[in-house]
């Protein structure tokens, strides 16, 4: 299967690489989107994004891959809603002044998951709190996922477990991360 040799792109948090990859393959910030969704208690969906991030996939010596992602909380925003953006960056939520980076480091995984989709566990760190979480990679829609189409991954976390328990009467505790990822360049044949 041709897409298997292109590896896994997490998470958007999910990356792709070839068996010959010598250096980490960086995410393409122009074509990748990292965001989140949270619902109000009245059912309204509030969508946010991390417009500044860095991420890459590394092929390990044993052939497995690993994804690392850094999202910069000081730039988190709720598009078109400056007041909500201020709250998200503030002490009640990401507390960007004290904890400027949200990080996800996947466990090593087999690259074939790119063709089928599936769970990609790892360690998520928010506000200085690290916990085991799992992102779920959707089945790709093209032959070269991560290059010709997005690899989409989603993961649901409880914000209160990361010290973000303000506004419980107005906002759900459940946050869904939605990651659409592409790589900067295709691997060398």
N, CA, C and O atoms as a DFTB+ gen file, in Angstrom:
756 C
 N C O
     1  1       0.851      -1.175       0.000
     2  2       0.000       0.000       0.000
     3  2       0.894       1.235       0.000
     4  3       1.721       1.412       0.895
     5  1       0.723       2.085      -1.007
     6  2       1.604       3.225      -1.195
     7  2       1.572       4.219      -0.040
     8  3       2.617       4.748       0.340
     9  1       0.400       4.484       0.523
    10  2       0.305       5.501       1.565
    11  2       0.986       5.079       2.857
    12  3       1.338       5.937       3.667
    13  1       1.180       3.786       3.073
    14  2       1.821       3.318       4.298
    15  2       3.245       3.846       4.400
    16  3       3.686       4.211       5.490
    17  1       3.968       3.894       3.293
    18  2       5.367       4.328       3.375
    19  2       5.504       5.815       3.690
    20  3       6.604       6.276       3.996
    21  1       4.423       6.566       3.623
    22  2       4.485       7.988       3.956
    23  2       4.332       8.260       5.440
    24  3       4.440       9.410       5.866
    25  1       4.083       7.229       6.239
    26  2       4.070       7.384       7.688
    27  2       2.832       8.064       8.232
    28  3       1.835       8.234       7.530
    29  1       2.911       8.447       9.489
    30  2       1.770       8.983      10.218
    31  2       1.972      10.445      10.542
    32  3       3.050      10.849      10.976
    33  1       0.952      11.228      10.335
    34  2       0.965      12.641      10.716
    35  2      -0.039      12.804      11.822
    36  3      -1.236      12.662      11.573
    37  1       0.372      13.087      12.994
    38  2      -0.571      13.214      14.125
    39  2      -1.362      14.463      13.939
    40  3      -1.248      15.461      13.228
    41  1      -1.806      14.242      14.412
    42  2      -2.888      15.243      14.967
    43  2      -3.200      15.916      14.483
    44  3      -3.609      16.977      14.957
    45  1      -3.158      15.623      13.297
    46  2      -2.710      16.846      13.449
    47  2      -1.895      16.846      14.593
    48  3      -2.326      17.767      15.286
    49  1      -1.447      16.592      14.865
    50  2      -0.564      15.910      15.757
    51  2      -0.113      14.649      15.083
    52  3       0.498      13.807      15.741
    53  1      -0.362      14.476      13.875
    54  2       0.019      13.258      13.215
    55  2       0.857      13.627      11.998
    56  3       0.457      14.488      11.214
    57  1       1.987      13.005      11.832
    58  2       2.914      13.370      10.777
    59  2       3.183      12.263       9.797
    60  3       2.795      11.115      10.014
    61  1       3.839      12.605       8.732
    62  2       4.189      11.626       7.703
    63  2       5.684      11.667       7.469
    64  3       6.314      12.705       7.669
    65  1       6.255      10.565       7.052
    66  2       7.665      10.533       6.721
    67  2       7.985       9.289       5.954
    68  3       7.192       8.347       5.935
    69  1       9.125       9.265       5.323
    70  2       9.531       8.073       4.599
    71  2      10.483       7.277       5.456
    72  3      10.964       7.757       6.483
    73  1      10.756       6.051       5.029
    74  2      11.669       5.197       5.778
    75  2      13.073       5.764       5.768
    76  3      13.886       5.389       6.613
    77  1      13.387       6.659       4.837
    78  2      14.735       7.211       4.725
    79  2      14.886       8.574       5.421
    80  3      15.953       9.182       5.330
    81  1      13.879       9.056       6.091
    82  2      13.924      10.385       6.699
    83  2      15.071      10.485       7.695
    84  3      15.137       9.716       8.654
    85  1      15.973      11.434       7.467
    86  2      17.125      11.613       8.347
    87  2      16.884      12.725       9.354
    88  3      17.378      12.660      10.480
    89  1      16.137      13.732       8.967
    90  2      15.864      14.865       9.845
    91  2      14.366      14.960      10.095
    92  3      13.568      14.458       9.303
    93  1      13.985      15.601      11.190
    94  2      12.546      15.775      11.441
    95  2      11.877      16.513      10.275
    96  3      12.455      17.426       9.686
    97  1      10.666      16.101       9.963
    98  2       9.875      16.761       8.928
    99  2       8.943      17.757       9.601
   100  3       8.087      17.361      10.392
   101  1       9.094      19.048       9.299
   102  2       8.267      20.059       9.974
   103  2       6.870      20.170       9.382
   104  3       6.652      19.903       8.200
   105  1       5.922      20.574      10.236
   106  2       4.578      20.879       9.785
   107  2       4.620      22.153       8.953
   108  3       5.482      23.008       9.153
   109  1       3.695      22.268       8.033
   110  2       3.578      23.446       7.184
   111  2       2.603      24.417       7.846
   112  3       1.396      24.174       7.828
   113  1       3.097      25.514       8.432
   114  2       2.193      26.438       9.134
   115  2       1.203      27.139       8.199
   116  3       0.154      27.596       8.652
   117  1       1.514      27.230       6.917
   118  2       0.605      27.885       5.978
   119  2      -0.597      27.007       5.636
   120  3      -1.636      27.523       5.225
   121  1      -0.472      25.688       5.798
   122  2      -1.547      24.774       5.407
   123  2      -2.045      23.892       6.541
   124  3      -2.877      23.014       6.314
   125  1      -1.560      24.104       7.744
   126  2      -2.017      23.347       8.907
   127  2      -2.866      24.264       9.781
   128  3      -2.639      25.474       9.812
   129  1      -3.829      23.704      10.482
   130  2      -4.695      24.468      11.374
   131  2      -4.869      23.694      12.667
   132  3      -5.242      22.521      12.653
   133  1      -4.598      24.354      13.785
   134  2      -4.754      23.735      15.092
   135  2      -5.747      24.550      15.888
   136  3      -5.536      25.737      16.137
   137  1      -6.823      23.913      16.282
   138  2      -7.871      24.630      16.988
   139  2      -8.532      23.788      18.055
   140  3      -8.108      22.670      18.350
   141  1      -9.590      24.357      18.633
   142  2     -10.345      23.664      19.677
   143  2     -11.785      24.151      19.644
   144  3     -12.095      25.218      19.114
   145  1     -12.653      23.332      20.230
   146  2     -14.069      23.664      20.343
   147  2     -14.499      23.439      21.783
   148  3     -14.075      22.484      22.434
   149  1     -15.345      24.332      22.264
   150  2     -15.949      24.181      23.586
   151  2     -17.393      24.635      23.459
   152  3     -17.690      25.553      22.693
   153  1     -18.272      24.018      24.184
   154  2     -19.701      24.369      24.126
   155  2     -20.105      25.159      25.356
   156  3     -19.606      24.935      26.459
   157  1     -21.015      26.082      25.138
   158  2     -21.613      26.772      26.277
   159  2     -22.651      25.828      26.866
   160  3     -23.009      24.833      26.236
   161  1     -23.133      26.124      28.059
   162  2     -24.174      25.302      28.683
   163  2     -25.495      25.384      27.921
   164  3     -26.382      24.553      28.116
   165  1     -25.624      26.392      27.051
   166  2     -26.820      26.524      26.218
   167  2     -26.649      25.840      24.860
   168  3     -27.543      25.907      24.016
   169  1     -25.500      25.180      24.646
   170  2     -25.273      24.423      23.425
   171  2     -24.563      25.161      22.305
   172  3     -24.310      24.575      21.252
   173  1     -24.234      26.438      22.502
   174  2     -23.516      27.190      21.475
   175  2     -22.081      26.692      21.395
   176  3     -21.438      26.484      22.424
   177  1     -21.574      26.500      20.179
   178  2     -20.192      26.067      19.987
   179  2     -19.286      27.285      19.844
   180  3     -19.542      28.166      19.023
   181  1     -18.232      27.329      20.643
   182  2     -17.227      28.384      20.566
   183  2     -15.967      27.736      20.003
   184  3     -15.465      26.757      20.555
   185  1     -15.457      28.288      18.896
   186  2     -14.279      27.733      18.245
   187  2     -13.092      28.662      18.433
   188  3     -13.200      29.876      18.257
   189  1     -11.951      28.070      18.793
   190  2     -10.724      28.826      18.958
   191  2      -9.630      28.233      18.107
   192  3      -9.762      27.127      17.583
   193  1      -8.541      28.979      17.970
   194  2      -7.416      28.486      17.178
   195  2      -6.091      28.959      17.759
   196  3      -6.007      29.952      18.481
   197  1      -5.070      28.202      17.407
   198  2      -3.693      28.543      17.745
   199  2      -3.003      28.933      16.440
   200  3      -2.488      28.063      15.738
   201  1      -2.983      30.226      16.102
   202  2      -2.400      30.619      14.822
   203  2      -0.874      30.481      14.774
   204  3      -0.287      30.478      13.692
   205  1      -0.235      30.368      15.934
   206  2       1.223      30.182      15.949
   207  2       1.541      28.872      16.648
   208  3       1.096      28.606      17.764
   209  1       2.324      28.067      15.952
   210  2       2.683      26.747      16.464
   211  2       3.919      26.265      15.726
   212  3       4.324      26.834      14.713
   213  1       4.498      25.216      16.250
   214  2       5.538      24.497      15.531
   215  2       5.335      23.020      15.826
   216  3       4.907      22.642      16.916
   217  1       5.644      22.208      14.856
   218  2       5.485      20.781      15.026
   219  2       6.318      20.052      14.004
   220  3       6.675      20.606      12.964
   221  1       6.620      18.824      14.300
   222  2       7.423      18.013      13.394
   223  2       7.241      16.542      13.731
   224  3       6.792      16.171      14.815
   225  1       7.603      15.735      12.770
   226  2       7.594      14.289      12.956
   227  2       9.022      13.782      12.796
   228  3       9.764      14.228      11.920
   229  1       9.382      12.855      13.648
   230  2      10.715      12.265      13.604
   231  2      10.584      10.765      13.390
   232  3       9.783      10.100      14.048
   233  1      11.371      10.242      12.470
   234  2      11.440       8.798      12.308
   235  2      12.499       8.278      13.269
   236  3      13.648       8.719      13.240
   237  1      12.107       7.347      14.111
   238  2      13.007       6.770      15.106
   239  2      13.846       5.654      14.474
   240  3      13.463       5.108      13.439
   241  1      14.979       5.313      15.082
   242  2      15.850       4.271      14.508
   243  2      15.144       2.937      14.262
   244  3      15.543       2.194      13.366
   245  1      14.104       2.617      15.037
   246  2      13.404       1.333      14.854
   247  2      12.301       1.405      13.800
   248  3      11.565       0.435      13.619
   249  1      12.170       2.553      13.090
   250  2      11.178       2.694      12.035
   251  2       9.860       3.296      12.490
   252  3       9.051       3.712      11.661
   253  1       9.633       3.347      13.798
   254  2       8.422       4.004      14.278
   255  2       8.603       5.513      14.156
   256  3       9.709       6.006      13.939
   257  1       7.504       6.229      14.300
   258  2       7.529       7.688      14.207
   259  2       7.065       8.300      15.518
   260  3       6.429       7.644      16.343
   261  1       7.401       9.585      15.692
   262  2       6.949      10.323      16.869
   263  2       6.676      11.758      16.454
   264  3       7.444      12.356      15.700
   265  1       5.568      12.306      16.958
   266  2       5.169      13.674      16.652
   267  2       5.372      14.544      17.883
   268  3       5.112      14.126      19.011
   269  1       5.839      15.756      17.642
   270  2       5.963      16.763      18.699
   271  2       5.290      18.042      18.198
   272  3       5.496      18.476      17.065
   273  1       4.481      18.626      19.081
   274  2       3.732      19.821      18.720
   275  2       3.822      20.835      19.843
   276  3       3.678      20.486      21.015
   277  1       4.062      22.104      19.487
   278  2       4.089      23.218      20.432
   279  2       3.144      24.289      19.904
   280  3       3.341      24.812      18.807
   281  1       2.111      24.616      20.691
   282  2       1.162      25.667      20.320
   283  2       1.351      26.823      21.298
   284  3       1.387      26.610      22.510
   285  1       1.469      28.024      20.787
   286  2       1.803      29.187      21.608
   287  2       0.536      29.867      22.125
   288  3      -0.205      30.492      21.368
   289  1       0.306      29.729      23.435
   290  2      -0.923      30.187      24.076
   291  2      -1.097      31.702      24.030
   292  3      -2.231      32.181      24.053
   293  1      -0.022      32.461      23.966
   294  2      -0.164      33.914      23.945
   295  2      -0.843      34.405      22.664
   296  3      -1.288      35.551      22.600
   297  1      -0.923      33.547      21.649
   298  2      -1.569      33.921      20.393
   299  2      -2.929      33.253      20.198
   300  3      -3.590      33.484      19.186
   301  1      -3.357      32.424      21.161
   302  2      -4.644      31.755      21.023
   303  2      -5.720      32.804      20.795
   304  3      -5.668      33.890      21.372
   305  1      -6.705      32.477      19.944
   306  2      -7.758      33.455      19.703
   307  2      -9.086      32.782      19.397
   308  3      -9.150      31.650      18.918
   309  1     -10.126      33.518      19.689
   310  2     -11.477      33.174      19.278
   311  2     -11.787      34.193      18.185
   312  3     -12.104      35.341      18.496
   313  1     -11.703      33.806      16.924
   314  2     -11.840      34.776      15.826
   315  2     -13.119      35.602      15.923
   316  3     -14.215      35.080      16.125
   317  1     -12.935      36.915      15.769
   318  2     -14.054      37.837      15.788
   319  2     -14.603      38.159      17.167
   320  3     -15.586      38.891      17.286
   321  1     -13.979      37.620      18.213
   322  2     -14.477      37.844      19.583
   323  2     -13.305      38.234      20.493
   324  3     -12.763      37.386      21.201
   325  1     -12.917      39.505      20.475
   326  2     -11.750      39.935      21.258
   327  2     -11.894      39.707      22.767
   328  3     -10.905      39.409      23.436
   329  1     -13.095      39.839      23.307
   330  2     -13.273      39.625      24.740
   331  2     -13.038      38.143      25.093
   332  3     -12.363      37.835      26.076
   333  1     -13.595      37.239      24.288
   334  2     -13.375      35.807      24.509
   335  2     -11.895      35.459      24.352
   336  3     -11.354      34.643      25.098
   337  1     -11.249      36.092      23.368
   338  2      -9.814      35.867      23.163
   339  2      -9.038      36.262      24.413
   340  3      -8.146      35.531      24.844
   341  1      -9.364      37.396      24.990
   342  2      -8.710      37.836      26.225
   343  2      -8.907      36.841      27.358
   344  3      -7.971      36.566      28.109
   345  1     -10.104      36.303      27.491
   346  2     -10.369      35.308      28.536
   347  2      -9.537      34.045      28.310
   348  3      -8.968      33.491      29.250
   349  1      -9.473      33.597      27.050
   350  2      -8.719      32.372      26.756
   351  2      -7.231      32.532      27.081
   352  3      -6.595      31.593      27.560
   353  1      -6.685      33.707      26.824
   354  2      -5.261      33.962      27.113
   355  2      -5.024      34.232      28.593
   356  3      -3.895      34.108      29.068
   357  1      -6.066      34.599      29.325
   358  2      -5.942      35.028      30.713
   359  2      -5.792      33.896      31.718
   360  3      -5.742      32.719      31.361
   361  1      -5.721      34.291      32.987
   362  2      -5.456      33.372      34.104
   363  2      -6.488      32.268      34.254
   364  3      -6.154      31.179      34.720
   365  1      -7.742      32.522      33.869
   366  2      -8.788      31.519      34.050
   367  2      -8.698      30.345      33.073
   368  3      -9.243      29.271      33.328
   369  1      -8.002      30.564      31.952
   370  2      -7.913      29.498      30.960
   371  2      -6.447      29.136      30.710
   372  3      -5.833      28.487      31.558
   373  1      -5.871      29.531      29.582
   374  2      -4.503      29.097      29.274
   375  2      -3.435      29.785      30.113
   376  3      -2.322      29.270      30.217
   377  1      -3.736      30.927      30.713
   378  2      -2.771      31.668      31.524
   379  2      -1.448      31.813      30.764
   380  3      -0.385      31.416      31.243
   381  1      -1.550      32.391      29.574
   382  2      -0.421      32.471      28.647
   383  2       0.785      33.210      29.201
   384  3       1.912      32.921      28.801
   385  1       0.581      34.156      30.111
   386  2       1.715      34.884      30.682
   387  2       2.608      33.953      31.506
   388  3       3.829      34.109      31.505
   389  1       2.017      32.998      32.201
   390  2       2.789      32.052      33.030
   391  2       3.115      30.752      32.308
   392  3       4.142      30.129      32.578
   393  1       2.237      30.340      31.382
   394  2       2.390      29.059      30.685
   395  2       2.226      29.298      29.183
   396  3       1.158      29.041      28.628
   397  1       3.268      29.782      28.532
   398  2       3.134      30.224      27.141
   399  2       2.987      29.125      26.092
   400  3       2.673      29.421      24.939
   401  1       3.206      27.862      26.464
   402  2       3.200      26.800      25.455
   403  2       2.291      25.644      25.872
   404  3       2.328      25.190      27.016
   405  1       1.484      25.181      24.935
   406  2       0.717      23.945      25.067
   407  2       1.480      22.918      24.235
   408  3       1.779      23.167      23.067
   409  1       1.797      21.765      24.826
   410  2       2.642      20.789      24.137
   411  2       1.968      19.425      24.042
   412  3       1.236      19.010      24.940
   413  1       2.232      18.739      22.937
   414  2       1.829      17.343      22.803
   415  2       2.996      16.578      22.215
   416  3       3.521      16.943      21.163
   417  1       3.405      15.510      22.897
   418  2       4.449      14.606      22.415
   419  2       3.824      13.223      22.327
   420  3       3.421      12.646      23.337
   421  1       3.747      12.696      21.112
   422  2       3.133      11.380      20.948
   423  2       4.075      10.293      21.432
   424  3       5.289      10.485      21.511
   425  1       3.497       9.162      21.751
   426  2       4.289       7.957      21.947
   427  2       4.771       7.532      20.563
   428  3       4.171       7.930      19.565
   429  1       5.839       6.735      20.474
   430  2       6.229       6.188      19.167
   431  2       5.097       5.326      18.609
   432  3       4.422       4.622      19.361
   433  1       4.889       5.380      17.298
   434  2       3.805       4.660      16.662
   435  2       4.273       4.108      15.319
   436  3       5.262       4.577      14.756
   437  1       3.558       3.115      14.818
   438  2       3.861       2.541      13.508
   439  2       3.302       3.449      12.425
   440  3       2.173       3.924      12.550
   441  1       4.061       3.703      11.367
   442  2       3.620       4.652      10.340
   443  2       2.400       4.207       9.557
   444  3       1.742       5.052       8.951
   445  1       2.062       2.927       9.536
   446  2       0.925       2.440       8.779
   447  2      -0.418       2.998       9.210
   448  3      -1.393       2.882       8.468
   449  1      -0.496       3.598      10.385
   450  2      -1.762       4.162      10.864
   451  2      -2.252       5.289       9.948
   452  3      -3.428       5.652       9.981
   453  1      -1.358       5.834       9.143
   454  2      -1.751       6.878       8.203
   455  2      -2.823       6.392       7.242
   456  3      -3.717       7.154       6.873
   457  1      -2.742       5.139       6.837
   458  2      -3.686       4.599       5.860
   459  2      -5.018       4.206       6.471
   460  3      -6.025       4.148       5.766
   461  1      -5.042       3.938       7.761
   462  2      -6.254       3.415       8.378
   463  2      -6.911       4.349       9.377
   464  3      -8.106       4.230       9.646
   465  1      -6.140       5.279       9.931
   466  2      -6.627       6.087      11.034
   467  2      -6.527       5.281      12.317
   468  3      -6.236       4.085      12.281
   469  1      -6.766       5.930      13.448
   470  2      -6.737       5.232      14.719
   471  2      -6.175       6.082      15.834
   472  3      -5.870       7.258      15.633
   473  1      -6.034       5.489      17.020
   474  2      -5.585       6.251      18.190
   475  2      -4.079       6.493      18.191
   476  3      -3.291       5.635      17.794
   477  1      -3.704       7.690      18.650
   478  2      -2.301       8.046      18.830
   479  2      -2.166       8.634      20.239
   480  3      -2.453       9.812      20.453
   481  1      -1.732       7.814      21.190
   482  2      -1.583       8.315      22.556
   483  2      -0.301       9.130      22.719
   484  3       0.623       9.039      21.911
   485  1      -0.272       9.921      23.779
   486  2       0.907      10.721      24.079
   487  2       0.701      11.517      25.344
   488  3      -0.204      11.239      26.131
   489  1       1.553      12.518      25.536
   490  2       1.513      13.354      26.727
   491  2       1.177      14.776      26.326
   492  3       1.886      15.395      25.533
   493  1       0.072      15.297      26.890
   494  2      -0.364      16.671      26.668
   495  2      -0.019      17.487      27.897
   496  3      -0.283      17.063      29.022
   497  1       0.573      18.662      27.687
   498  2       0.930      19.564      28.791
   499  2       0.266      20.914      28.566
   500  3       0.474      21.569      27.545
   501  1      -0.549      21.319      29.560
   502  2      -1.224      22.615      29.550
   503  2      -1.087      23.200      30.945
   504  3      -1.337      22.511      31.934
   505  1      -0.690      24.471      31.033
   506  2      -0.581      25.173      32.326
   507  2       0.345      24.431      33.310
   508  3       0.091      24.427      34.514
   509  1       1.400      23.815      32.802
   510  2       2.348      23.121      33.668
   511  2       1.861      21.771      34.165
   512  3       2.523      21.148      34.995
   513  1       0.717      21.307      33.677
   514  2       0.161      20.009      34.077
   515  2       0.255      19.071      32.876
   516  3      -0.232      19.389      31.791
   517  1       0.881      17.916      33.077
   518  2       1.037      16.929      32.005
   519  2       0.190      15.708      32.311
   520  3       0.184      15.202      33.433
   521  1      -0.526      15.242      31.293
   522  2      -1.389      14.070      31.447
   523  2      -1.336      13.244      30.164
   524  3      -1.045      13.757      29.083
   525  1      -1.619      11.977      30.311
   526  2      -1.740      11.087      29.158
   527  2      -3.079      11.375      28.477
   528  3      -4.125      11.400      29.126
   529  1      -3.030      11.588      27.176
   530  2      -4.238      11.819      26.380
   531  2      -4.071      11.085      25.058
   532  3      -2.960      10.694      24.697
   533  1      -5.159      10.898      24.344
   534  2      -5.115      10.220      23.058
   535  2      -5.782      11.079      21.998
   536  3      -6.902      11.556      22.179
   537  1      -5.082      11.269      20.897
   538  2      -5.652      11.902      19.719
   539  2      -6.110      10.777      18.799
   540  3      -5.496       9.711      18.767
   541  1      -7.181      11.010      18.053
   542  2      -7.705      10.006      17.138
   543  2      -7.589      10.509      15.712
   544  3      -8.235      11.483      15.325
   545  1      -6.755       9.831      14.937
   546  2      -6.524      10.185      13.544
   547  2      -7.651       9.628      12.690
   548  3      -7.961       8.439      12.759
   549  1      -8.261      10.488      11.888
   550  2      -9.291      10.031      10.964
   551  2      -8.671       9.362       9.757
   552  3      -7.503       9.590       9.440
   553  1      -9.453       8.537       9.084
   554  2      -8.975       7.888       7.867
   555  2      -8.746       8.959       6.800
   556  3      -9.618       9.800       6.585
   557  1      -7.596       8.944       6.130
   558  2      -7.298       9.988       5.142
   559  2      -8.137       9.854       3.879
   560  3      -8.701       8.800       3.587
   561  1      -8.200      10.964       3.137
   562  2      -9.018      11.020       1.928
   563  2      -8.195      11.060       0.643
   564  3      -8.732      11.370      -0.420
   565  1      -6.891      10.748       0.724
   566  2      -6.060      10.782      -0.472
   567  2      -4.937       9.749      -0.340
   568  3      -4.762       9.134       0.712
   569  1      -4.197       9.577      -1.406
   570  2      -3.122       8.583      -1.456
   571  2      -1.885       9.002      -0.650
   572  3      -1.184       8.153      -0.098
   573  1      -1.618      10.321      -0.587
   574  2      -0.446      10.807       0.156
   575  2      -0.902      11.751       1.265
   576  3      -0.757      12.968       1.150
   577  1      -1.459      11.182       2.347
   578  2      -1.953      12.027       3.431
   579  2      -0.823      12.839       4.064
   580  3       0.296      12.357       4.241
   581  1      -1.154      14.076       4.394
   582  2      -0.158      14.978       4.956
   583  2       0.504      15.840       3.898
   584  3       1.155      16.836       4.213
   585  1       0.332      15.448       2.628
   586  2       0.886      16.213       1.503
   587  2      -0.225      16.672       0.568
   588  3      -0.351      17.864       0.288
   589  1      -1.034      15.728       0.083
   590  2      -2.092      16.056      -0.872
   591  2      -3.436      16.319      -0.189
   592  3      -4.356      16.848      -0.813
   593  1      -3.549      15.961       1.063
   594  2      -4.760      16.231       1.846
   595  2      -4.374      16.326       3.315
   596  3      -3.317      15.853       3.733
   597  1      -5.253      16.946       4.082
   598  2      -5.013      17.066       5.522
   599  2      -5.139      15.705       6.186
   600  3      -5.925      14.857       5.764
   601  1      -4.358      15.520       7.218
   602  2      -4.625      14.456       8.175
   603  2      -5.319      15.146       9.329
   604  3      -4.804      16.119       9.881
   605  1      -6.472      14.651       9.689
   606  2      -7.288      15.296      10.713
   607  2      -7.313      14.409      11.943
   608  3      -7.637      13.224      11.866
   609  1      -6.966      14.998      13.078
   610  2      -7.042      14.268      14.337
   611  2      -7.832      15.086      15.339
   612  3      -7.857      16.316      15.293
   613  1      -8.478      14.365      16.249
   614  2      -9.305      14.993      17.275
   615  2      -9.015      14.321      18.604
   616  3      -8.730      13.125      18.672
   617  1      -9.093      15.107      19.642
   618  2      -8.932      14.582      20.987
   619  2      -9.769      15.394      21.957
   620  3      -9.812      16.621      21.870
   621  1     -10.431      14.720      22.873
   622  2     -11.282      15.385      23.854
   623  2     -10.614      15.334      25.217
   624  3     -10.183      14.274      25.672
   625  1     -10.531      16.495      25.867
   626  2      -9.932      16.572      27.196
   627  2     -10.875      17.300      28.148
   628  3     -11.748      18.061      27.728
   629  1     -10.679      17.051      29.421
   630  2     -11.406      17.749      30.469
   631  2     -10.555      18.940      30.903
   632  3      -9.470      18.751      31.453
   633  1     -11.029      20.162      30.666
   634  2     -10.218      21.345      30.971
   635  2      -9.954      21.495      32.467
   636  3      -8.922      22.047      32.851
   637  1     -10.858      21.020      33.315
   638  2     -10.658      21.153      34.763
   639  2      -9.448      20.347      35.245
   640  3      -8.838      20.698      36.255
   641  1      -9.096      19.277      34.539
   642  2      -7.919      18.487      34.916
   643  2      -6.616      19.248      34.683
   644  3      -5.564      18.860      35.191
   645  1      -6.694      20.340      33.908
   646  2      -5.527      21.173      33.619
   647  2      -5.617      22.528      34.331
   648  3      -4.943      23.482      33.942
   649  1      -6.439      22.607      35.360
   650  2      -6.547      23.835      36.135
   651  2      -7.363      24.928      35.470
   652  3      -7.287      26.087      35.879
   653  1      -8.137      24.588      34.461
   654  2      -8.968      25.571      33.761
   655  2     -10.424      25.327      34.138
   656  3     -11.239      24.946      33.298
   657  1     -10.739      25.552      35.409
   658  2     -12.078      25.221      35.884
   659  2     -12.975      26.438      36.094
   660  3     -14.040      26.319      36.699
   661  1     -12.563      27.595      35.608
   662  2     -13.406      28.793      35.701
   663  2     -14.581      28.678      34.735
   664  3     -14.516      27.933      33.758
   665  1     -15.638      29.406      35.007
   666  2     -16.794      29.518      34.144
   667  2     -17.532      28.181      33.962
   668  3     -18.125      27.940      32.910
   669  1     -17.494      27.321      34.978
   670  2     -18.155      26.015      34.881
   671  2     -19.668      26.150      34.688
   672  3     -20.292      25.282      34.078
   673  1     -20.252      27.214      35.195
   674  2     -21.705      27.407      35.022
   675  2     -22.046      27.812      33.591
   676  3     -23.180      27.618      33.153
   677  1     -21.087      28.371      32.856
   678  2     -21.365      28.854      31.507
   679  2     -20.787      27.966      30.411
   680  3     -21.349      27.881      29.319
   681  1     -19.663      27.302      30.697
   682  2     -18.973      26.523      29.669
   683  2     -18.821      25.068      30.073
   684  3     -18.624      24.754      31.247
   685  1     -18.913      24.200      29.109
   686  2     -18.696      22.774      29.332
   687  2     -17.260      22.522      29.787
   688  3     -16.358      23.301      29.479
   689  1     -17.058      21.446      30.512
   690  2     -15.713      21.051      30.926
   691  2     -14.965      20.389      29.774
   692  3     -13.736      20.319      29.784
   693  1     -15.698      19.909      28.793
   694  2     -15.131      19.154      27.682
   695  2     -14.621      20.082      26.587
   696  3     -15.351      20.950      26.108
   697  1     -13.359      19.893      26.193
   698  2     -12.749      20.650      25.103
   699  2     -12.307      19.653      24.044
   700  3     -11.683      18.640      24.359
   701  1     -12.629      19.939      22.794
   702  2     -12.225      19.068      21.692
   703  2     -11.144      19.778      20.891
   704  3     -11.383      20.843      20.322
   705  1      -9.952      19.186      20.849
   706  2      -8.883      19.696      19.990
   707  2      -9.096      19.129      18.595
   708  3      -9.352      17.935      18.441
   709  1      -8.992      19.981      17.578
   710  2      -9.143      19.576      16.185
   711  2      -7.888      20.033      15.452
   712  3      -7.603      21.228      15.373
   713  1      -7.147      19.075      14.921
   714  2      -5.866      19.370      14.292
   715  2      -5.882      18.912      12.839
   716  3      -6.114      17.737      12.551
   717  1      -5.634      19.842      11.933
   718  2      -5.560      19.547      10.495
   719  2      -4.124      19.822      10.084
   720  3      -3.660      20.961      10.132
   721  1      -3.425      18.769       9.682
   722  2      -1.988      18.891       9.514
   723  2      -1.511      18.534       8.114
   724  3      -1.991      17.592       7.483
   725  1      -0.542      19.329       7.653
   726  2       0.211      19.056       6.413
   727  2       1.686      19.249       6.724
   728  3       2.051      19.965       7.657
   729  1       2.524      18.605       5.933
   730  2       3.970      18.744       6.082
   731  2       4.510      19.701       5.023
   732  3       3.882      19.913       3.986
   733  1       5.689      20.280       5.298
   734  2       6.258      21.268       4.381
   735  2       6.676      20.669       3.047
   736  3       6.440      21.278       2.003
   737  1       7.289      19.497       3.053
   738  2       7.764      18.931       1.795
   739  2       7.673      17.413       1.836
   740  3       7.767      16.788       2.892
   741  1       7.489      16.847       0.660
   742  2       7.389      15.388       0.565
   743  2       8.756      14.763       0.782
   744  3       9.778      15.358       0.440
   745  1       8.776      13.551       1.356
   746  2      10.052      12.881       1.575
   747  2      10.725      12.516       0.255
   748  3      10.059      12.328      -0.763
   749  1      12.033      12.422       0.286
   750  2      12.801      12.030      -0.893
   751  2      12.576      10.542      -1.172
   752  3      12.563       9.744      -0.236
   753  1      12.396      10.149      -2.447
   754  2      12.182       8.735      -2.753
   755  2      13.410       7.894      -2.462
   756  3      13.390       6.681      -2.667
